[in-house]
Amino acid sequence: MSLDRRSVIKGALGAATLPALGGLPYRSARAQAANTIRIGVLNDQSGLYRDISGPGSTHAVQMAVRESGITQRGINVEVVQADHQNRPDVGSTVARQWYDQNGIDVIVDVPTSSVALAVSTITREKNKLFINSGAATSDLTGPACSPNTIHWTYDTYMLGKGTGGAMVAAGGRTWFFITADYAFGHALERDTTAFVNAAGGRVLGGVRTPFPGTTDFSSFLQQAQRSRANVIGLANAGGDTINSIKQAAEFRITRGGTKLAGLLVFVTDVHSLGLEVAQGLVVTESFYWDLNDRTRAFTQRLGQMPGNLRPSMVQAGCYSGVLHYLKAVAEMGVAAAKASGAEAATRMKAMPTSDDAFGEGTIRADGRKIHPAYLFEVKTPAESRGAWDYYKLISTIPANEAFRPLTEAACPLVRS
């Protein structure tokens, strides 16, 4: 994947624009580079995760740069973006080129857990920083934790506890999983299964679907239906989840009392499905644009999103993570932040987090960002008051309960 396929977007937005380094005298160019933080937004720009991350994540990062006030301190910021195509080999190649050839200091977003795990390893090797918002696997703060990686927005433990736990409590005692066959799907099935079993439920079976590339889920849904499970757990995301739910509606699978558990459903997915199809789904998110006055203010400042969509929790996480990182850079200095991604992560962990998207929070020693999670039910068409009014709040999972306890993380960074 060549660098000329990436869109380079200057992060010093507003009235000022960064000059091209090639047009400066040699010494000035070196000084400019030494005083420039370079942020790489690496995600799915063209595939099934585009709406939840994609150009919208870059848009959110740009706003974080503006609102950080860091350019008013004389610090330059450059933002670049690339499409990893949901492939670990492509994501790894881009990450290495960015770190080795382009002076990128921090990579942000990276949906698709297999790509995120690879980027985390490379980031540690290069002593840079990785702020993950898009990938879900809880292994990023478990066996695969790194002093150079912060897992910001959500993870499979949070999803399993929220949606999985709620479905069992509502009577869904037997489960059949339809699982995307890669790191994310495996982790989500694993973590949800633990909550199902702990609540006295049983998993009757499951099937793994090729990723990416599966569009027809009919045979998998029929297999799940034949199991006679109370709940069909969809351990997938984005376009896969949308297609699964649409096809389940076409086959009238839920007419016999079987429930669908969309274990990772974003507000953009609900928008694509429409309330007629999505109504009644129980979802777990850590951000919703209409949750409170602060989230509404954040969404209003964000302005028109690519595709005229509302921000997903992944995109909100990109904003929040970069805003906090730039606060740390302002405190520790550009030179120190560029010299060691691990030290930048340590400084971020030492500082409380605060922003309009997620409110107040902290970052643990294992790199897990801590904030509340929210259990929502998708509204009926009659309940919705207008465009994007899709969720009603069922319950709040407190920050200290939403994520896996540190004592259970199996992260080498925190072992006694």
Kinemage of the C-alpha trace (Angstrom):
@kinemage 1
@onewidth
@group {chain A} dominant
@subgroup {mainchain}
@vectorlist {calphas} color= white
{ca met a 1} P 0.000 0.000 0.000
{ca ser a 2} L 1.776 3.140 -1.176
{ca leu a 3} L 1.870 6.351 0.800
{ca asp a 4} L 0.424 8.408 -2.045
{ca arg a 5} L -2.917 6.666 -1.510
{ca arg a 6} L -3.293 8.330 1.884
{ca ser a 7} L -4.927 11.631 2.472
{ca val a 8} L -2.689 13.964 4.450
{ca ile a 9} L -4.649 16.420 6.523
{ca lys a 10} L -2.966 19.204 8.423
{ca gly a 11} L -3.979 19.193 12.047
{ca ala a 12} L -3.280 22.850 12.771
{ca leu a 13} L -6.752 23.769 11.610
{ca gly a 14} L -8.673 27.027 11.581
{ca ala a 15} L -6.821 30.178 10.644
{ca ala a 16} L -3.388 28.573 10.551
{ca thr a 17} L -2.137 25.854 8.220
{ca leu a 18} L 1.136 23.992 8.588
{ca pro a 19} L 3.713 24.874 5.934
{ca ala a 20} L 5.157 22.042 3.881
{ca leu a 21} L 8.514 21.083 5.319
{ca gly a 22} L 10.001 20.759 1.852
{ca gly a 23} L 9.639 24.492 1.326
{ca leu a 24} L 11.635 25.472 4.406
{ca pro a 25} L 15.380 25.986 4.803
{ca tyr a 26} L 17.109 22.856 6.125
{ca arg a 27} L 17.532 24.075 9.697
{ca ser a 28} L 14.013 25.485 9.825
{ca ala a 29} L 12.609 22.218 8.494
{ca arg a 30} L 14.422 20.252 11.201
{ca ala a 31} L 13.148 22.606 13.877
{ca gln a 32} L 9.638 22.344 12.478
{ca ala a 33} L 9.806 18.538 12.500
{ca ala a 34} L 11.121 18.468 16.060
{ca asn a 35} L 8.177 20.584 17.195
{ca thr a 36} L 5.522 18.614 15.286
{ca ile a 37} L 3.336 15.824 16.647
{ca arg a 38} L 2.222 13.444 13.901
{ca ile a 39} L -0.974 11.450 14.372
{ca gly a 40} L -1.948 8.551 12.102
{ca val a 41} L -5.612 7.532 11.913
{ca leu a 42} L -5.570 3.923 10.725
{ca asn a 43} L -8.928 2.294 10.052
{ca asp a 44} L -11.421 0.953 7.528
{ca gln a 45} L -11.988 3.757 5.029
{ca ser a 46} L -13.918 1.753 2.444
{ca gly a 47} L -15.362 -1.469 3.864
{ca leu a 48} L -17.898 -2.777 6.358
{ca tyr a 49} L -16.534 -0.679 9.280
{ca arg a 50} L -16.367 2.605 7.369
{ca asp a 51} L -19.452 4.138 8.990
{ca ile a 52} L -18.372 3.417 12.571
{ca ser a 53} L -14.785 4.614 12.035
{ca gly a 54} L -13.453 5.661 8.616
{ca pro a 55} L -13.343 9.341 7.651
{ca gly a 56} L -15.540 10.161 10.653
{ca ser a 57} L -12.731 9.189 13.020
{ca thr a 58} L -10.356 11.538 11.207
{ca his a 59} L -12.981 14.272 11.436
{ca ala a 60} L -13.205 13.716 15.216
{ca val a 61} L -9.413 13.744 15.604
{ca gln a 62} L -9.240 17.053 13.758
{ca met a 63} L -11.696 18.542 16.238
{ca ala a 64} L -9.638 17.229 19.150
{ca val a 65} L -6.594 19.014 17.739
{ca arg a 66} L -8.544 22.261 17.414
{ca glu a 67} L -10.054 22.059 20.883
{ca ser a 68} L -6.830 21.032 22.633
{ca gly a 69} L -5.411 24.516 22.125
{ca ile a 70} L -2.023 22.949 21.525
{ca thr a 71} L -1.284 24.906 18.364
{ca gln a 72} L -1.708 28.123 20.328
{ca arg a 73} L 1.253 26.924 22.410
{ca gly a 74} L 3.392 26.880 19.286
{ca ile a 75} L 3.194 23.102 18.835
{ca asn a 76} L 2.371 21.826 15.350
{ca val a 77} L 0.160 18.819 14.737
{ca glu a 78} L -0.187 16.821 11.547
{ca val a 79} L -2.887 14.208 10.971
{ca val a 80} L -2.679 11.509 8.294
{ca gln a 81} L -5.109 8.707 7.526
{ca ala a 82} L -4.901 5.297 5.865
{ca asp a 83} L -7.164 2.377 5.000
{ca his a 84} L -6.018 -0.931 6.521
{ca gln a 85} L -8.698 -2.831 4.567
{ca asn a 86} L -9.370 -4.973 7.673
{ca arg a 87} L -6.191 -6.926 6.910
{ca pro a 88} L -3.400 -7.423 9.471
{ca asp a 89} L -0.725 -7.503 6.745
{ca val a 90} L -1.840 -4.156 5.312
{ca gly a 91} L -2.193 -2.577 8.749
{ca ser a 92} L 1.254 -3.806 9.801
{ca thr a 93} L 2.852 -2.477 6.618
{ca val a 94} L 1.295 0.951 7.053
{ca ala a 95} L 2.261 1.108 10.733
{ca arg a 96} L 5.904 0.251 9.995
{ca gln a 97} L 6.099 2.767 7.141
{ca trp a 98} L 4.523 5.455 9.267
{ca tyr a 99} L 6.889 4.867 12.175
{ca asp a 100} L 10.061 4.268 10.146
{ca gln a 101} L 9.662 6.655 7.235
{ca asn a 102} L 7.075 9.281 8.127
{ca gly a 103} L 7.782 10.143 11.743
{ca ile a 104} L 4.331 9.204 13.045
{ca asp a 105} L 4.248 9.472 16.846
{ca val a 106} L 0.852 7.934 17.618
{ca ile a 107} L -1.579 5.676 15.764
{ca val a 108} L -5.276 6.048 16.563
{ca asp a 109} L -8.467 4.009 16.054
{ca val a 110} L -7.705 0.654 14.266
{ca pro a 111} L -10.967 -1.294 14.206
{ca thr a 112} L -10.558 -5.026 13.477
{ca ser a 113} L -8.929 -6.740 16.442
{ca ser a 114} L -6.467 -8.816 14.426
{ca val a 115} L -5.071 -5.610 12.925
{ca ala a 116} L -5.019 -3.862 16.301
{ca leu a 117} L -3.062 -6.694 17.938
{ca ala a 118} L -0.459 -6.503 15.167
{ca val a 119} L -0.226 -2.690 15.390
{ca ser a 120} L 0.137 -2.890 19.168
{ca thr a 121} L 3.117 -5.227 18.814
{ca ile a 122} L 4.818 -2.990 16.243
{ca thr a 123} L 4.122 0.107 18.334
{ca arg a 124} L 5.859 -1.427 21.336
{ca glu a 125} L 8.796 -2.485 19.190
{ca lys a 126} L 9.195 1.090 17.909
{ca asn a 127} L 8.428 2.698 21.310
{ca lys a 128} L 5.620 4.774 19.828
{ca leu a 129} L 2.026 5.117 21.110
{ca phe a 130} L -1.196 3.365 20.076
{ca ile a 131} L -4.566 4.725 21.222
{ca asn a 132} L -7.069 2.066 20.247
{ca ser a 133} L -10.690 3.072 19.869
{ca gly a 134} L -12.090 0.774 17.180
{ca ala a 135} L -10.907 -2.732 18.074
{ca ala a 136} L -12.810 -4.659 20.729
{ca thr a 137} L -10.706 -7.593 21.931
{ca ser a 138} L -10.130 -7.397 25.675
{ca asp a 139} L -6.799 -9.161 25.113
{ca leu a 140} L -5.311 -5.700 24.438
{ca thr a 141} L -5.433 -5.134 28.195
{ca gly a 142} L -5.009 -8.806 29.029
{ca pro a 143} L -2.327 -11.234 27.800
{ca ala a 144} L -1.432 -8.886 24.919
{ca cys a 145} L -1.234 -5.688 26.999
{ca ser a 146} L 1.576 -3.254 26.258
{ca pro a 147} L 3.063 -0.189 27.981
{ca asn a 148} L 2.615 1.595 24.638
{ca thr a 149} L -1.081 0.825 24.074
{ca ile a 150} L -4.172 2.428 25.602
{ca his a 151} L -7.563 0.795 24.967
{ca trp a 152} L -9.997 3.672 25.030
{ca thr a 153} L -13.645 3.161 24.139
{ca tyr a 154} L -15.053 -0.338 24.755
{ca asp a 155} L -14.078 -3.994 24.708
{ca thr a 156} L -15.521 -7.488 24.507
{ca tyr a 157} L -15.752 -7.815 28.302
{ca met a 158} L -17.940 -4.688 28.467
{ca leu a 159} L -20.151 -5.962 25.641
{ca gly a 160} L -20.496 -9.449 27.089
{ca lys a 161} L -21.370 -8.130 30.519
{ca gly a 162} L -23.822 -5.543 29.200
{ca thr a 163} L -25.807 -7.146 26.397
{ca gly a 164} L -25.041 -10.765 27.276
{ca gly a 165} L -25.854 -10.328 30.939
{ca ala a 166} L -29.080 -8.453 30.167
{ca met a 167} L -30.306 -11.122 27.760
{ca val a 168} L -29.750 -13.930 30.295
{ca ala a 169} L -31.481 -11.910 33.013
{ca ala a 170} L -34.447 -11.475 30.664
{ca gly a 171} L -34.822 -15.252 30.264
{ca gly a 172} L -32.393 -16.066 27.462
{ca arg a 173} L -30.928 -19.156 29.075
{ca thr a 174} L -29.705 -21.064 26.011
{ca trp a 175} L -27.448 -19.560 23.345
{ca phe a 176} L -26.124 -20.243 19.862
{ca phe a 177} L -23.348 -18.008 18.512
{ca ile a 178} L -22.772 -16.768 14.967
{ca thr a 179} L -19.203 -15.553 15.196
{ca ala a 180} L -16.931 -13.643 12.830
{ca asp a 181} L -13.906 -15.899 12.425
{ca tyr a 182} L -11.107 -13.630 13.605
{ca ala a 183} L -9.682 -12.264 16.867
{ca phe a 184} L -12.599 -9.933 17.662
{ca gly a 185} L -15.327 -12.505 17.130
{ca his a 186} L -13.464 -15.145 19.108
{ca ala a 187} L -12.911 -12.766 22.053
{ca leu a 188} L -16.521 -11.566 22.034
{ca glu a 189} L -17.888 -15.106 22.016
{ca arg a 190} L -15.458 -16.098 24.778
{ca asp a 191} L -16.261 -13.149 27.058
{ca thr a 192} L -20.027 -13.375 26.503
{ca thr a 193} L -19.975 -17.133 27.133
{ca ala a 194} L -18.363 -16.494 30.514
{ca phe a 195} L -21.242 -14.221 31.541
{ca val a 196} L -23.877 -16.615 30.171
{ca asn a 197} L -22.386 -19.528 32.116
{ca ala a 198} L -21.948 -17.477 35.286
{ca ala a 199} L -25.652 -16.554 35.171
{ca gly a 200} L -26.694 -20.179 34.846
{ca gly a 201} L -27.200 -20.205 31.089
{ca arg a 202} L -25.854 -22.673 28.534
{ca val a 203} L -24.263 -22.394 25.112
{ca leu a 204} L -25.734 -25.032 22.793
{ca gly a 205} L -23.407 -24.435 19.880
{ca gly a 206} L -22.061 -21.970 17.378
{ca val a 207} L -20.731 -21.413 13.896
{ca arg a 208} L -17.869 -19.252 12.665
{ca thr a 209} L -18.275 -17.183 9.515
{ca pro a 210} L -15.429 -16.170 7.191
{ca phe a 211} L -14.187 -12.595 7.703
{ca pro a 212} L -14.198 -10.447 5.730
{ca gly a 213} L -16.335 -11.421 2.777
{ca thr a 214} L -19.482 -13.058 4.193
{ca thr a 215} L -22.685 -11.397 3.022
{ca asp a 216} L -25.162 -14.287 3.059
{ca phe a 217} L -25.878 -15.404 6.634
{ca ser a 218} L -29.010 -17.425 5.822
{ca ser a 219} L -27.466 -20.874 6.305
{ca phe a 220} L -25.873 -19.818 9.605
{ca leu a 221} L -29.145 -18.364 10.867
{ca gln a 222} L -31.027 -21.521 9.921
{ca gln a 223} L -28.418 -23.609 11.732
{ca ala a 224} L -28.908 -21.444 14.809
{ca gln a 225} L -32.662 -21.784 14.542
{ca arg a 226} L -32.402 -25.582 14.399
{ca ser a 227} L -30.490 -25.557 17.683
{ca arg a 228} L -33.674 -24.283 19.402
{ca ala a 229} L -31.595 -21.863 21.473
{ca asn a 230} L -33.474 -19.007 23.167
{ca val a 231} L -30.867 -16.507 21.966
{ca ile a 232} L -28.818 -16.202 18.800
{ca gly a 233} L -25.705 -14.269 19.790
{ca leu a 234} L -24.206 -12.242 16.942
{ca ala a 235} L -20.497 -11.999 17.678
{ca asn a 236} L -19.811 -9.774 14.693
{ca ala a 237} L -19.975 -6.074 13.857
{ca gly a 238} L -20.665 -3.417 11.253
{ca gly a 239} L -21.965 -4.657 7.928
{ca asp a 240} L -21.940 -8.281 9.159
{ca thr a 241} L -24.291 -7.415 12.014
{ca ile a 242} L -26.548 -5.390 9.723
{ca asn a 243} L -26.786 -8.242 7.214
{ca ser a 244} L -27.391 -10.826 9.960
{ca ile a 245} L -30.247 -8.865 11.497
{ca lys a 246} L -31.841 -8.022 8.144
{ca gln a 247} L -31.728 -11.636 7.025
{ca ala a 248} L -33.063 -12.862 10.370
{ca ala a 249} L -36.044 -10.535 9.842
{ca glu a 250} L -36.547 -11.853 6.307
{ca phe a 251} L -36.631 -15.436 7.603
{ca arg a 252} L -38.883 -14.383 10.508
{ca ile a 253} L -36.566 -16.143 12.906
{ca thr a 254} L -37.719 -14.146 15.914
{ca arg a 255} L -41.417 -14.863 15.279
{ca gly a 256} L -41.119 -18.129 17.213
{ca gly a 257} L -39.758 -16.453 20.318
{ca thr a 258} L -36.051 -16.674 19.516
{ca lys a 259} L -34.197 -13.495 20.481
{ca leu a 260} L -31.341 -11.869 18.607
{ca ala a 261} L -28.461 -10.537 20.673
{ca gly a 262} L -26.475 -8.010 18.671
{ca leu a 263} L -23.435 -8.077 20.898
{ca leu a 264} L -21.826 -5.128 19.137
{ca val a 265} L -24.364 -2.762 17.596
{ca phe a 266} L -23.575 0.873 16.825
{ca val a 267} L -26.025 3.718 16.377
{ca thr a 268} L -25.000 3.841 12.716
{ca asp a 269} L -26.047 0.188 12.385
{ca val a 270} L -29.481 1.030 13.770
{ca his a 271} L -29.698 3.870 11.263
{ca ser a 272} L -28.932 1.466 8.420
{ca leu a 273} L -31.417 -1.118 9.663
{ca gly a 274} L -34.249 1.318 10.396
{ca leu a 275} L -36.370 1.216 13.520
{ca glu a 276} L -38.918 -1.111 11.954
{ca val a 277} L -36.267 -3.849 11.868
{ca ala a 278} L -34.047 -2.819 14.799
{ca gln a 279} L -36.745 -2.002 17.381
{ca gly a 280} L -36.366 -3.880 20.653
{ca leu a 281} L -32.683 -4.708 20.233
{ca val a 282} L -30.686 -4.381 23.447
{ca val a 283} L -27.300 -2.771 22.881
{ca thr a 284} L -24.344 -1.724 25.015
{ca glu a 285} L -22.441 1.461 24.197
{ca ser a 286} L -20.112 3.792 26.067
{ca phe a 287} L -21.255 6.866 24.114
{ca tyr a 288} L -24.553 7.980 22.574
{ca trp a 289} L -24.894 11.370 20.959
{ca asp a 290} L -28.182 12.142 22.763
{ca leu a 291} L -27.247 10.744 26.180
{ca asn a 292} L -26.949 14.070 28.027
{ca asp a 293} L -26.233 17.765 27.567
{ca arg a 294} L -22.477 17.213 27.216
{ca thr a 295} L -22.782 14.554 24.503
{ca arg a 296} L -25.252 16.726 22.621
{ca ala a 297} L -22.873 19.698 22.851
{ca phe a 298} L -20.009 17.523 21.603
{ca thr a 299} L -22.082 16.322 18.657
{ca gln a 300} L -23.134 19.860 17.775
{ca arg a 301} L -19.512 21.070 17.764
{ca leu a 302} L -18.498 18.122 15.636
{ca gly a 303} L -20.799 19.439 12.941
{ca gln a 304} L -21.606 17.602 9.745
{ca met a 305} L -20.039 14.153 9.766
{ca pro a 306} L -19.003 12.292 6.617
{ca gly a 307} L -22.078 10.624 5.185
{ca asn a 308} L -24.352 12.868 7.272
{ca leu a 309} L -24.148 10.346 10.113
{ca arg a 310} L -24.145 10.876 13.877
{ca pro a 311} L -20.882 9.989 15.628
{ca ser a 312} L -20.345 6.398 16.754
{ca met a 313} L -18.705 5.585 20.062
{ca val a 314} L -15.554 4.659 18.106
{ca gln a 315} L -15.351 8.115 16.546
{ca ala a 316} L -16.087 9.768 19.888
{ca gly a 317} L -13.300 7.665 21.378
{ca cys a 318} L -10.846 8.917 18.783
{ca tyr a 319} L -11.679 12.488 19.767
{ca ser a 320} L -11.432 11.776 23.482
{ca gly a 321} L -8.196 9.774 23.269
{ca val a 322} L -6.383 12.324 21.114
{ca leu a 323} L -7.576 15.232 23.254
{ca his a 324} L -6.137 13.558 26.352
{ca tyr a 325} L -2.904 12.681 24.555
{ca leu a 326} L -2.386 16.284 23.483
{ca lys a 327} L -2.952 17.415 27.071
{ca ala a 328} L -0.154 15.053 28.080
{ca val a 329} L 2.099 16.365 25.281
{ca ala a 330} L 1.518 19.940 26.459
{ca glu a 331} L 2.461 18.907 29.990
{ca met a 332} L 5.548 16.787 29.261
{ca gly a 333} L 6.814 18.603 26.167
{ca val a 334} L 7.003 17.600 22.517
{ca ala a 335} L 10.551 16.240 22.708
{ca ala a 336} L 9.760 13.860 25.568
{ca ala a 337} L 6.496 12.728 23.986
{ca lys a 338} L 8.202 11.976 20.672
{ca ala a 339} L 11.154 10.255 22.354
{ca ser a 340} L 9.094 7.583 24.101
{ca gly a 341} L 5.563 6.407 23.460
{ca ala a 342} L 5.708 4.425 26.702
{ca glu a 343} L 6.483 7.585 28.668
{ca ala a 344} L 3.639 9.405 26.912
{ca ala a 345} L 1.290 6.574 27.915
{ca thr a 346} L 2.557 6.748 31.505
{ca arg a 347} L 1.866 10.480 31.615
{ca met a 348} L -1.643 9.904 30.215
{ca lys a 349} L -2.322 7.301 32.903
{ca ala a 350} L -1.259 9.734 35.610
{ca met a 351} L -3.766 12.371 34.464
{ca pro a 352} L -7.557 12.115 34.995
{ca thr a 353} L -9.548 12.228 31.770
{ca ser a 354} L -12.359 14.680 31.107
{ca asp a 355} L -14.286 15.553 27.967
{ca asp a 356} L -17.838 16.034 26.745
{ca ala a 357} L -18.033 12.653 24.996
{ca phe a 358} L -17.309 10.392 27.991
{ca gly a 359} L -17.282 12.673 31.009
{ca glu a 360} L -14.737 11.980 33.741
{ca gly a 361} L -12.509 8.921 33.727
{ca thr a 362} L -9.143 7.341 34.408
{ca ile a 363} L -6.648 5.064 32.672
{ca arg a 364} L -5.473 1.966 34.534
{ca ala a 365} L -1.989 0.504 34.656
{ca asp a 366} L -2.977 -2.146 32.073
{ca gly a 367} L -3.944 0.597 29.609
{ca arg a 368} L -7.719 0.190 30.047
{ca lys a 369} L -9.582 3.536 29.908
{ca ile a 370} L -12.310 3.477 32.565
{ca his a 371} L -15.725 5.128 32.175
{ca pro a 372} L -19.383 4.053 32.453
{ca ala a 373} L -21.152 1.883 29.904
{ca tyr a 374} L -24.835 2.134 29.043
{ca leu a 375} L -27.444 -0.480 28.271
{ca phe a 376} L -29.959 0.805 25.724
{ca glu a 377} L -33.048 -0.561 24.022
{ca val a 378} L -33.747 0.506 20.455
{ca lys a 379} L -36.970 2.500 20.265
{ca thr a 380} L -40.023 1.613 18.250
{ca pro a 381} L -40.901 3.908 15.336
{ca ala a 382} L -43.741 5.343 17.431
{ca glu a 383} L -41.380 6.177 20.315
{ca ser a 384} L -38.839 8.004 18.179
{ca arg a 385} L -39.220 11.789 18.191
{ca gly a 386} L -37.183 12.394 15.062
{ca ala a 387} L -34.009 11.699 13.120
{ca trp a 388} L -31.412 9.683 15.048
{ca asp a 389} L -33.613 9.434 18.159
{ca tyr a 390} L -32.997 5.710 18.434
{ca tyr a 391} L -32.162 4.692 22.019
{ca lys a 392} L -33.856 4.663 25.385
{ca leu a 393} L -31.633 4.127 28.402
{ca ile a 394} L -32.279 0.939 30.383
{ca ser a 395} L -29.443 1.110 32.887
{ca thr a 396} L -25.963 2.471 33.512
{ca ile a 397} L -23.044 0.182 34.297
{ca pro a 398} L -20.777 2.167 36.647
{ca ala a 399} L -17.223 2.807 35.533
{ca asn a 400} L -15.780 0.530 38.207
{ca glu a 401} L -17.965 -2.369 37.012
{ca ala a 402} L -18.042 -1.880 33.236
{ca phe a 403} L -14.657 -3.439 32.493
{ca arg a 404} L -12.757 -6.513 33.615
{ca pro a 405} L -11.264 -6.102 37.100
{ca leu a 406} L -7.552 -5.386 37.060
{ca thr a 407} L -6.945 -8.460 39.218
{ca glu a 408} L -8.419 -10.672 36.465
{ca ala a 409} L -6.714 -9.002 33.512
{ca ala a 410} L -3.736 -11.393 33.210
{ca cys a 411} L -1.721 -8.404 32.004
{ca pro a 412} L 2.042 -8.852 32.573
{ca leu a 413} L 2.335 -5.137 33.353
{ca val a 414} L 0.361 -5.497 36.569
{ca arg a 415} L 1.378 -8.897 37.843
{ca ser a 416} L 2.654 -8.883 41.403
